[in-house]
Amino acid sequence: MSAFARQLVRSHPARTLVRPRFNAIRNYSETKAGQPSESESPAPQQQDTQPESLSPEAEKLKTKEAEVVDLTGRLRYLQADFLNLQRNSAREKEQTRDFAISRFASDLLETVDVLSLALKSVPANALSSSVPSESSQISENASEPISKTPLAYLQELHTGVEMTQRQLLQTLFKYHVKPFDPTGDKFDPNRHEALYQAPIPGKEPGTVLECQKSGYMIKDRVLRAAQVGVVQDTSP
């Protein structure tokens, strides 16, 4: 090395050459310290998705609560069914009591009809005729009772039949069996049985003209429909 070179080295110490390297190292170190490396980056925190485990006592309590709710619902349904059963049974019992004699009462109505025909067969003027006492025949023996005229017997028979019919109807009334006469009413196929139709001037078509046989009701049920004649509609 020449003398000039040695002098140049002495005038320029080695620190001027090493300093840039040291600065680079220091900058690299600061960068590494300020920014975490990929290997040192914090791992993302995982959420704990596992449900909390219940103690055996808590699980048993939860099971019992579910059983109580289920049994309570069943009990309410059973109570409602029992109340409905009671109401239905009471209604059926009442209907059975009220309509138990329907067939028997229907058979008795034929007897009532016969008694009614017997009463209608005797005109009212025949019953109102006076019977003179002089027409009574007195037997030769005074101890024998005075014989009656046929008219007197007819009046007594009519009275007996009328009393029998009245007593029979009163017995039927006790069991809510009542007659009805629909003369003049609008024809109702649920309550009336049409026997014939006739055009009657001045009468509204479809109304009951005549009731040949009375109808009967047992409470709100038709026991026997009334047999009637209906006014016929003559309009074209």
C-alpha positions as CSV (number, residue, x, y, z in Angstrom):
1,M,0.0,0.0,0.0
2,S,1.3,3.4,-0.9
3,A,1.8,6.1,1.5
4,F,-1.0,8.1,0.1
5,A,-3.4,5.2,0.7
6,R,-2.3,4.7,4.2
7,Q,-2.8,8.4,4.9
8,L,-6.2,8.3,3.4
9,V,-7.2,5.4,5.7
10,R,-5.9,7.2,8.7
11,S,-7.9,10.3,7.8
12,H,-11.1,8.4,7.4
13,P,-11.6,6.0,10.3
14,A,-13.3,2.7,9.8
15,R,-16.4,3.8,11.7
16,T,-17.6,5.6,8.6
17,L,-17.7,2.3,6.8
18,V,-19.3,0.2,9.5
19,R,-22.0,2.8,10.5
20,P,-24.3,2.2,7.6
21,R,-24.3,-1.5,8.4
22,F,-25.1,-0.9,12.0
23,N,-28.0,1.4,11.1
24,A,-29.4,-1.1,8.8
25,I,-29.2,-3.8,11.5
26,R,-30.8,-1.4,14.0
27,N,-33.6,-0.5,11.6
28,Y,-34.2,-4.2,10.9
29,S,-34.4,-4.9,14.6
30,E,-36.9,-2.1,15.3
31,T,-39.0,-3.3,12.4
32,K,-39.0,-6.8,13.7
33,A,-39.8,-5.6,17.2
34,G,-42.7,-3.3,16.2
35,Q,-44.3,-5.8,13.8
36,P,-44.9,-9.3,15.0
37,S,-43.8,-12.0,12.8
38,E,-46.2,-14.4,11.1
39,S,-45.1,-17.1,13.5
40,E,-45.7,-14.9,16.5
41,S,-49.1,-13.5,15.4
42,P,-51.7,-14.2,18.0
43,A,-54.1,-17.0,17.1
44,P,-57.8,-16.1,16.8
45,Q,-59.7,-16.8,20.0
46,Q,-62.2,-19.7,19.5
47,Q,-65.7,-19.2,20.9
48,D,-66.8,-21.8,23.4
49,T,-69.8,-23.4,21.7
50,Q,-70.2,-26.2,24.1
51,P,-73.4,-25.9,26.2
52,E,-73.1,-25.7,29.9
53,S,-73.5,-29.1,31.4
54,L,-76.4,-29.4,33.9
55,S,-76.1,-31.1,37.2
56,P,-78.0,-34.4,37.7
57,E,-80.4,-32.6,40.1
58,A,-81.1,-29.8,37.6
59,E,-81.8,-32.4,34.9
60,K,-84.2,-34.3,37.1
61,L,-86.0,-31.1,38.1
62,K,-86.4,-30.1,34.4
63,T,-87.8,-33.5,33.6
64,K,-90.3,-33.3,36.5
65,E,-91.4,-29.9,35.4
66,A,-92.1,-31.2,31.9
67,E,-94.1,-34.1,33.4
68,V,-96.1,-31.7,35.5
69,V,-97.0,-29.5,32.5
70,D,-98.1,-32.6,30.5
71,L,-100.2,-34.1,33.3
72,T,-101.8,-30.7,34.0
73,G,-102.9,-30.5,30.3
74,R,-104.3,-34.0,30.4
75,L,-106.2,-33.3,33.6
76,R,-107.8,-30.2,32.0
77,Y,-108.9,-32.2,29.0
78,L,-110.3,-34.9,31.2
79,Q,-112.2,-32.4,33.3
80,A,-113.7,-30.9,30.1
81,D,-114.7,-34.3,28.8
82,F,-116.3,-35.2,32.1
83,L,-118.4,-32.0,32.2
84,N,-119.6,-32.6,28.6
85,L,-120.4,-36.2,29.6
86,Q,-122.4,-35.0,32.6
87,R,-124.4,-32.5,30.4
88,N,-125.1,-35.0,27.7
89,S,-126.2,-37.6,30.3
90,A,-128.5,-35.2,31.9
91,R,-130.0,-34.2,28.6
92,E,-130.4,-37.8,27.5
93,K,-132.0,-38.7,30.8
94,E,-134.5,-35.8,30.5
95,Q,-135.4,-36.8,27.0
96,T,-135.8,-40.4,28.0
97,R,-138.1,-39.4,30.8
98,D,-140.1,-37.0,28.6
99,F,-140.4,-39.2,25.6
100,A,-140.5,-42.6,27.2
101,I,-144.3,-42.8,26.8
102,S,-144.3,-41.7,23.2
103,R,-145.4,-45.0,21.8
104,F,-147.9,-45.6,24.6
105,A,-149.4,-42.2,24.2
106,S,-149.6,-42.7,20.4
107,D,-151.6,-45.8,21.0
108,L,-153.9,-44.0,23.4
109,L,-154.6,-41.3,20.8
110,E,-156.7,-43.8,18.8
111,T,-158.9,-44.2,21.8
112,V,-159.3,-40.5,22.0
113,D,-160.2,-40.3,18.4
114,V,-162.9,-43.0,18.8
115,L,-164.4,-41.1,21.7
116,S,-164.3,-37.9,19.7
117,L,-166.2,-39.5,16.8
118,A,-168.8,-40.9,19.3
119,L,-169.4,-37.4,20.6
120,K,-169.6,-35.9,17.2
121,S,-172.1,-38.5,16.0
122,V,-174.8,-37.0,18.3
123,P,-176.0,-33.6,17.1
124,A,-176.3,-30.9,19.7
125,N,-180.0,-30.2,19.0
126,A,-180.8,-33.8,19.9
127,L,-179.2,-33.4,23.3
128,S,-180.9,-30.1,24.0
129,S,-184.4,-31.4,23.4
130,S,-186.5,-31.3,26.6
131,V,-188.0,-34.5,27.9
132,P,-191.5,-34.0,29.3
133,S,-192.0,-35.7,32.6
134,E,-195.5,-36.8,31.5
135,S,-194.0,-39.1,28.9
136,S,-192.4,-41.2,31.5
137,Q,-194.0,-44.6,31.7
138,I,-195.0,-45.7,35.2
139,S,-195.1,-49.4,35.7
140,E,-198.0,-51.0,37.5
141,N,-195.9,-51.9,40.4
142,A,-195.0,-48.6,42.2
143,S,-191.9,-50.1,43.8
144,E,-190.2,-50.4,40.4
145,P,-188.1,-47.4,39.3
146,I,-189.5,-45.0,36.6
147,S,-188.3,-46.0,33.2
148,K,-186.4,-43.5,31.1
149,T,-186.9,-42.4,27.6
150,P,-184.3,-43.2,24.9
151,L,-183.4,-39.5,24.8
152,A,-182.5,-39.6,28.5
153,Y,-180.3,-42.6,28.0
154,L,-178.6,-40.9,25.0
155,Q,-177.9,-37.8,27.1
156,E,-176.4,-39.8,29.9
157,L,-174.3,-41.9,27.5
158,H,-173.1,-38.7,25.8
159,T,-172.2,-37.2,29.1
160,G,-170.3,-40.4,30.2
161,V,-168.3,-40.5,26.9
162,E,-167.5,-36.8,27.2
163,M,-166.2,-37.3,30.8
164,T,-164.1,-40.2,29.7
165,Q,-162.5,-38.3,26.9
166,R,-161.9,-35.3,29.2
167,Q,-160.3,-37.5,31.8
168,L,-158.1,-39.2,29.3
169,L,-156.9,-35.9,27.8
170,Q,-156.1,-34.6,31.3
171,T,-154.0,-37.7,31.9
172,L,-152.1,-37.0,28.7
173,F,-151.6,-33.4,29.7
174,K,-149.7,-34.5,32.8
175,Y,-147.1,-36.1,30.4
176,H,-146.9,-33.0,28.2
177,V,-149.1,-34.5,25.4
178,K,-151.3,-31.8,24.0
179,P,-153.6,-31.7,20.9
180,F,-153.5,-28.9,18.3
181,D,-155.9,-27.9,15.6
182,P,-154.2,-26.1,12.6
183,T,-157.3,-24.9,10.9
184,G,-156.5,-21.6,9.2
185,D,-152.8,-22.0,9.7
186,K,-150.2,-22.2,6.9
187,F,-149.6,-25.7,5.8
188,D,-146.5,-27.2,7.5
189,P,-145.3,-30.6,6.2
190,N,-143.5,-31.2,9.5
191,R,-146.7,-30.9,11.5
192,H,-149.5,-31.5,9.0
193,E,-150.5,-34.4,6.8
194,A,-152.4,-33.3,3.7
195,L,-155.3,-35.6,2.8
196,Y,-156.7,-33.6,-0.1
197,Q,-156.6,-30.2,-1.8
198,A,-159.6,-28.1,-2.9
199,P,-159.9,-24.7,-4.6
200,I,-161.8,-22.4,-2.3
201,P,-162.5,-18.9,-3.5
202,G,-161.5,-16.2,-1.0
203,K,-159.1,-18.5,0.8
204,E,-155.3,-18.1,0.6
205,P,-153.7,-21.0,-1.2
206,G,-151.6,-23.3,1.0
207,T,-153.6,-22.7,4.2
208,V,-155.3,-25.5,6.1
209,L,-159.0,-25.6,5.2
210,E,-160.2,-28.4,7.5
211,C,-158.8,-30.6,10.2
212,Q,-160.2,-34.1,10.1
213,K,-158.0,-35.5,12.8
214,S,-156.3,-33.4,15.4
215,G,-152.5,-33.5,15.8
216,Y,-150.6,-34.0,19.0
217,M,-147.4,-32.7,20.4
218,I,-145.3,-34.1,23.2
219,K,-143.4,-31.1,24.5
220,D,-141.7,-29.7,21.4
221,R,-141.8,-32.9,19.4
222,V,-144.6,-33.9,17.0
223,L,-146.3,-37.0,18.3
224,R,-148.8,-37.3,15.5
225,A,-149.3,-35.0,12.5
226,A,-152.7,-33.5,12.0
227,Q,-154.7,-34.8,9.1
228,V,-155.9,-31.8,7.2
229,G,-157.3,-30.5,3.9
230,V,-155.4,-27.7,2.1
231,V,-156.6,-24.9,-0.1
232,Q,-155.4,-25.5,-3.6
233,D,-153.7,-22.8,-5.7
234,T,-155.7,-22.2,-8.9
235,S,-153.5,-19.5,-10.4
236,P,-152.2,-20.3,-13.9
